[in-house]
Amino acid sequence: MAWYDESVFYHIYPLGLLGAPKENKYDGVTHRLQKLAPWIGHIKEIGCNAIYIGPLFESEGHGYETTDYKKLDSRLGDNRDLKDFVKKCHKAGIKVIFDGVFNHTGRNFFAFRDIKEHREGSRYRDWYCNVNFYGNNEYNDGFSYDNWGGYNLLVKLNQRNPEVRDYICDVIRFWVKEFDVDGIRLDAADVLDFDFMKALRATANEVKPEFWLMGEVIHGDYTRWVNEGTLHSVTNYNLHKALYSGHNDHNYFEIAHTVKRLYDMGGSRPDGLKLYNFVDNHDVERIYTRLTNKAHMTPVHILLYTLPGVPSIYYGSEFGIEGRKENFSDATLRPALNLDDYKDAVTSNPITALIARLGQIRQHTPALSYGGYRELVLTNRQYAFLRKSSDGYCLVAVNNDDNNYSMSLPAEGHTSFTGLISGEKISAQNGQISVTLKGNSGDIFVPSDSCDRELSKASKNSKHSKIQKTSETEGSKSEKEVINDTGTNSAAPDSWLEVSEPVKVKNTDLSFAEIGSTGRANTGTADSCGTQEQVKAQTPAQNQTSAAPGYNANANTGSSPAGSYEDGIIKGLQEAVLARMEKNGPVTDQMRRDVEENVYHDSLINWIKSF
């Protein structure tokens, strides 16, 4: 058991949240990071106990073209600001992890500047991949080099160079000594050299007990990265895609299939691989924008907090703000926010109230952190499962239909259960409990005799934790009600399910997004100086048992509306991958399914390059 096993993360992109200029002019220090102090209380209030923040260090623009790993970006402040921020977080009981951008640097990094100045005579010429003094580039350097993602602004580090490896390991030691950081999220981990990651893991084991390494990985067999020798966890893009498309398509089979496949990767671990679960981040569209039916915010977030893994909330999404990729730009995904505009959100914003309640539940229900997983009920529109550990037992049920739905769940010897969201008490009969879920809702049921007192008290004192709603047909006005402690109904402020209007961000209405393929701005190539192990997509064999009725193996393509531009791009890339596969030998049905399920633009590009 470690701190990260029980964590709920809050993800901050600081340059965006704090409204920093898009370009670093290196013209002085602006102490914007100090403005994050009030956010610490908010983060704790909504039940998060860990923060992933970054990129943080001196860079030229969006933060991923690092120019100094040991200096806070001057647009955010100085090192004292960052040290004070981490100290305040720790005082509040919140762990902090930084973004580690170790695959590439910016062109103003000292080693690259030395190459520009001394060319063949530079002692740093082997710090980067394939530096060729017979080539050139758009900057007219008089030499060429491997870059990241096709951008010469991002110069690819040679991770097999012992000096580079030792330098980055010293950076980690510096971050721990200087800032007391608790872990690192490795940017573009799916293209990092594996021996390089092993060196980082050895350093992590050295610098601090329970120092956490989490990597950004999009697809493939996650056990290649998550093991005792490399990383503790990776980003769960498979579940991210399944959560929004499984609701948009009314297809819980897709979600359950994804969960089982990922859970089976964990082998004998009852709590699975402890993957980093999320519904949105700084590279993909906001979940509120992704969902066709905004009422699905409730079942989506219940699943986020209760399925195996470590849940994360991206800043602003707890308020239900929109964010859509526009012109292939991530700017709208990373807006500046003023916390004063949301100061009453936990009591007035139903989405925030739900997320705060789920944060409470997560921290007071050990089975959600350590329990095994077993599927109980599965239809296209209803899904229930069990999480059970040595000291806890809970039942989770969700409904993505507009109508109410009743189901029976196993009581396993318990006589009474409490719904932690609804506050409903249910008596068991004949070893079962009968529960009725409102349309587009869900609940978490625990045995009443083992219900955490603090959690039960919080439920009783929070009227928002008991908001219920019956949704009529799409587009119709829905009933809003609160079941108070006496069992009578009273008018409620907005239900957390009635969230169909765009939310204003910086006085700009962001329109609802079309459902499209997801990508990330910061993805790299699979090349590494021609020597790195190529990171080819090798999704493990999926469950070969017969699928439940209604399951469509091709349903999880995450495609955008028919004929859309983005959908055509994804389709073309998938066909290109298959064409490359066919040149290498027979293509099995499983291989075709792996390609069809990969709907990530940059990941498909990397896949093609890996052949």
N, C-alpha and C positions, 0 to 999 in steps of 0.2 A: 504494500500500500504506500502510495506516495501522494504528494499534494496535488499533482496533476490528475490523479485518478478521480478526485472529487471536485474537479474544477468546472466552473462555467465561465467561459472566456468572453471578454468584451474586446472587439477588434477595432483599433483606431488607426486611420491613415492620417497622421498629424499635419502634413503639409496641406491637405484638403480641409480637414476639420477646422484648422486655425486660420484658414484663408491666406496662406503664404503665397507670394508671387510665384508664377509658373517658372520663371527663370531666376537663377541665383546670380546676382551681379557682383557678389563678393564686395559689397560696399559698406559693410558694417554689420553689427549684430542687432537683431530685433528679438526681444524676449517674449515671443508668442507662447512658448511652452508653459509659462506661468499661468496662462489662462485655462490650463487643463485642471487646475486645483479643484474648482467646483464640480468638475465631472466625476471626481473620485467618489464623492458622496452619492451622486446619482447612480454610478456603476454599482456601488454597494447596495443601494436601495432596491435596484431591480434584480438583486440576487446573484450578481456576478462576483467572483472572488479571484479572478485572474485577468490580466490585460495583455493582449498581443498588440504591440505598437511598432509602427515602422512604415517605411524606412526613416531613419533618424539622422544619419551621419552626412557630413558635408558632401554635397552633390551639385550637379549642374542644373538639373531641372526637376523631373518627377521623383527623384530620390534614388533611383536604381542605377545611376551612373556615378558611383561613389568616387570622390576625390580625396577623402581623408577618413579612414575608419576610426580614428581616435578623437574626432572633434564633432560635436553636435552641429548640425546644419545651422549656419549663421542666420538663416531665415526663421529658425525656431528659438535660438538663444545660444547659450554657452554651456559648457559641461556642468557648471554648478547648477544650472536650471534642471538638467536631466537628473543629476544626482539628487536634488531636492524632490523632484517628482517621484522617483522610485522610493525614496525614503518615506514620503507621505503615503504612498500606496501600501508599503509594508506596515506602516503604523495602523492603517485601516484594515489590515488582514488580507491584502490583495497582492498576489504574486505578479511579476512583470516579466515578459519575454520580449526580446528585440527581434527585428527583422535582420537576418544575416545575409547580405548580398555578396556571396563569395565566388560566384561563377564568372564574374566579369567586373571591370572597373570602368570609370569614366576616362576620357582622354586627358584630363588634368591631374590624374593620379601620378604621384612622384615617379614611379617606375616607367610609366609610358612617356612622361616628359623627358626623362633621361635618354630613352631610345631616340626620341625626336632630335635631341641635341647631339648625341654621340654616335648615333646610327650603329654600324657594325662594332664599334668600340664600347658600346654600353654593356655594363655588367648585368643589366636587366633584360637583355634581348631574349633570354629564354624564359622570362616570367610570363610571356604570352604565347599563344598558339600560332605556329606557322608564320612567324614574322619573315617576310620576303622582301629583301632590299632591291629586288629587280622589278617589283610591282609598284602600284600607286593606288590612290583612292580619290574620292571626291574632295578630300581636304588637301590634296596635293602634298601629302607627306613625303612622297618619294619612296614609299614602301607600302606593302599591304600586310594584312593580318586577319586571323579568324575573328569573327565578331559573334554576337549573340542575337539570334532572331533576325539576321539580315541587316542590323543597324551598326554601322561603323562607329557610332557614338559609344557603343558598348563593346569594349575590347575584352576578348575572352582570355581569362587567366589559364595558365598551364598548371593544372592541379597536380600533375605528376612531377613537377619540379619540387625537390625537397625544400628549397628556400621559400617557395610560395606557401607550401603546406605549413612550414614552421612559422612563417609570418602570420598567417591567418589564425593559427592556434594561439600565438601570442596576443592577437587581437581579442580573442575570447577571454584570455586571462586578464587582459587590461579591462575589458568590460565588467568582469566580475569584481576586480579590485577597485575600479574607479566608481562604478555605478551600482554594484551589488545586484546585478541582473540575475534572474532565476532560470533563464533558458533562452533558446534561440529558435526562431522559425527560419529554416534554410530556404531561401528563394531558389526557385528552379532546381529543386533537389533531384528531379527526374533526369537531369542531364549532368549531375555532378559525378565525378569519378568515385567509384566505390571505395577504393583504398584511401582516398582523400576523406570520405565520410567516416571511415573507420578511425582515422587520426583525430577527427573532430570528436568522435564518441569517446576516445581515450582521454582527450582533454576535458570533455564534459565530466567524465568520471573523476577526474583529478581536481577540478577547480571548486566544486561545491556539491554537497550531498543532494541527490535528487535533481541535479541540473538537467533540464529537459531539452531534448532535441526533437523538433518537429519539422518535417520537410514538406515542401510544396510538390505534390505528385498528382498527376491528373488521371492516368489510366494504367492498367497493368496489374500484375500480381504484387499487391502491396507488401507481401512478406519478403520481397527482395530488399526492401528498405527497412521494414519494421522487424527488428530482431535484436538480439543481445549485442551484436557487433557493430551495428550502424545507428539507426534512429529509433526513438521511442514511439513515434507516431508519424502519420502523414495526413495530408488533407484528403478528405473523403469526397472527391468529386463524383464518384459513382452514386452515392446516396444523395448528394445535392441535386443531381439531374433527376433522379427517380422521384424525389419529394415534390418538385413542382410539376413535372409531367404526369406523375401518377395521380395527382389531383385534377389537373386540367383535362386529362383523358378519362377521369373516373375509373382509374385502373390501379387498384391497390395490389393487384398481382405483380405489377412491375416493382413496387416498393418492397413487397415481401420477398420476391425473388432476389432482388439486390441485397437485402439484409441477410438472407440465408447464405448467399454465396460469399459475402464478406465475412459473416460470422464463422462460416466453416473454415475460412483462411486462418482463423485464430487457433485452430487445432484443439488442444486440450484446455485452453484458457476459457473459463466459464464466462468471462466478461468480454471475450473476443479480443481484437487487436487494439482496442482503445484508439480508434481513428478519430481525427479531428473533424467533427461534424459541423456543417454550416448550411444555411439556406441562401446566403448571399455574402459577397465580400467586395473588395475594392476593384476586382477585375470582371465581375459578372453583374448582370442586372439585378436590381433590388427584387426581393421576393414579392413585395406588394405589386410591383409592376409585372412580374412574371405570371402571377395568378390570374386566370380568366375570371374566376369567381372570388371576389375579395373576402367572402365569408370563409374561404378555406384557410385564411390566416390562422384560425384556431386549430384545426386538426394538424396542419403542417407543423406548427410550433409544439404541439403536444408530442408529436413524433420526434421532433428534433431533440427534445429534452428527455425522452424516455427510451429511445432505441440505444443499443450498445454503442458506446463512443463518448467523446468529450464534446459537449455542445458549445457553440460560439454564436454571439450576436454581433453584427456589424453596426458600427455607430450610426444612429439615426433610424435604423430599421425598427427599433422598438417603438418608434413614434408612428410607424406606418408611412414613411415618406417614399416617394417614387424615385426611381433612378433607371434611366434607359440609355443604353449605348447609342450614340448618335454620330454618324459619319465615322464609325470605327474609333471613336474617341471615348476615353474613360472619364472625362471631366465631370459629367453629370453624375457619375457614380461616387464622386469624392467631393461633395459640396462642403462649403463652410457653414457651420451651424452655431447658433447662439443658444446656450442652454437656458437662458432666461425666457426664450420663446416657448419652452416646454417645461417650465418650473412646476406646473400642476399636473403633469402628464400621468403620473401614477394614479391619481384620483379622477382625472377628467378624460383621459384617453384610454379607451377600452383595450386597445392593442398593448399599450404599455402596462396596463393593469394585469393583463393575462401573462405577459412575459415576466413581470415581477412575481406573480404567484407561482409560475413554473420554476423560477429561480429558488423560491422558498422551498418548494416541494423537492426539488433536486437535492438541495443541501441537507434535507431532513429525512431522506429516504435512501438508505444505503444500498438497497437492492438495485437502484437505478445506476449506481456507480460500480457495483461489484457483482451484481446478479447475472445468472445465466439467462438465456433467451429461449422461449418456446412459443411457437405460433399456435394460436387457439382457434381463431375464427378468421376466415378469409373469403370475401366476395369482391366483386369489382368496386363496391362502394362502402364496405365495412371491413374492419381489420381489428383484431384483438390479439394480444400476446401476454405472456407471463414473464416477469423478471423476478428471479428468486435467488437469494444468497443465504449464507448460513445464519444471518441475523435479520433477514427481511424478506417480504413477499408482497408483490403488488401486481395488479391486473391493469392493463392499459387497453382502452377501446376507443376507436375513432369512427366517425361516420362522415363521408363526403357527399351524401345525398341530401336533397332539400327536405326530405321527409324524415320523420322519426323512425327509429329502428330498434327493435328489441332483440336481445340475445341472452343466452345462458353461458355463464362462465364457472369454472371449477372453484369451489370454496376450499378444498383441500383441508378439511377438518375445522375450519373457522366458522363461527356461528353468525358473525355480523361484519359488514364491511362499510367503510366510509368513503364517499367520493371526495377526493381532496380538492377538486375544482368546484363541484356543485354543492358540496356539503351534505349530500344525500346519504342517509343511513339505510342499508339494505340488509335484511335478514336472510340467512342461507336456508334453503329447504332441499332435502334429499341430496346434499353435497354440492348444490349449485346455487348461484345467485342469478337472479333475473334482472337485467339492467335495460333501461330504455334510454337511448341517446337521442337528443334533439337533433334536428337537421343541421348539418355542417358543424358538428361539435365533437366533443370527446370528453373522457374523464379518466382519472387514475384512482383505482380502488385499492385500499389497504385494509387489512383486518382491523376492526375497531379497537380490539383489545391491545394492539401493538402500535396504534397510531401515535406518533410523536406528539407530546403534549404541546410543545411550542408551536408545532405546525398546525395542530387542531385549533389552538387559540388564535393563531393568525387567520385561519379560515373563518372563524366565528366573527372576528373583528373587521373583516374586509368584505364589504358588500359587493365589491367588484369580483371577488372570487366566486360569488354565487350567481352571477348574471347568467341567465338562460335565454335562449331564443329559438323560436320555431320559424324556419325560413319557408316562405311560400314559393311559388314558381319563380323562376329567374325574372328579375325586373319588378317584381311586386314588392309592396311595402311589407316589412316584417314586424311581427309582434316583438316588443321589448318588455322584459319583466325581470324583476329581482325577487327571488324567494327569500324572504327575510327569516329571522330566527324563529318567528312564531308560525311560519308555514304559510303566511298570507302573501299575496302579491302586491307589490307597490311599483309605481313608475320608476324607471331607472334612467340615469343618464345614458348616453349612447352605449349600446351593447358592443362588446369587442368584435361582434360579427358584422355590425353594420358599418362597413368601412369602404364604401363604394365610390367615394369622391377622391379626386386627386388631392394630395397634400402639398401645400406651398412650401417651397424651399427657396430662401433668399428672394421672396416675392416673384418667383417664377413658377408657373404651373407646368409640371412635367407630365405629359400626356401618358395614358396607359400604353404599355408596350405590347407590340405583337409578340406572340410566343415564338422565339427564335432559338437558334443554336447558341451555345454559350462559348465564350473564349476568354483568354486572359491577355492582358497587354504585355506581361512580362514572361514570355516563354522563350526557350532557347533551342538551339539545334542539338542534335544528338552527337555531333562531332566533338572530339576532344583531342586536338593535335594529332589525329589519326591513330592514337594509341588507346584512348579510353574505351572501356567496354560500352558498346552502343546500347542505348536504352530503347530497345524495341518493345513494342506493345506485345506482351505475352499474358493475356488474360487467362487465368486458370480455367480448366474445364468447368462448365456450369452444371448445375444439378440436372442429372439425366433422368430423374423420375418424371412421370407424366405430370404435366402442368394441370393445375386446377381449371375447371371450366371457365372460359372467358379470358384466359391468359393468351396474349398475342405476343409471340416472341419478337415481332417487329414493332411492338407498340412503343418501345423506349428509344425511339430515334430522336425525340425532342425536336422534331422539325418544326419550322415556322409555317404559317399559312401557305397553302398550295400556291406554287408559282412565285413565291417571294424570292428576292435576290439572294438573301443569305442562305435560304434552303438550297438553292441551286449550287452555291459554292460548296456547301457541306457534301452534297450528293456527288459533285464532281471529284472532290478530294477522296471520298470513300471509294469511288470507282478507280481512282489512280492507285490507291493502296492495293486494291484487289488485283489490278493489272500487274503491279510489281510482284505480288505474291505468286501469281500464276507463272511468271517467268522463272521463279525459283523452284517450282514443283507443284504437286497437286494441292488444291485448296479445299480443305474440309468444311463441312457445314458449320462446325464450331468456329473455325477461322472467319467465316463469313459473318457469323453472328457477332464476333468480337469487333469487326469493322463497322457493322451496322449500328452497334451500341455506342460507338465513339462518335460523339456529335460536337467535339471540340475542335475548332478551326486550327489553332496553332499546334495542338497535339497531333492532328492528322498530318500537318506539314512536317513535323518532326519525324513522324512514322515513315513518311515517304523518303526523307533524307537518310533514314537509318538503313535503307537497303543498299 
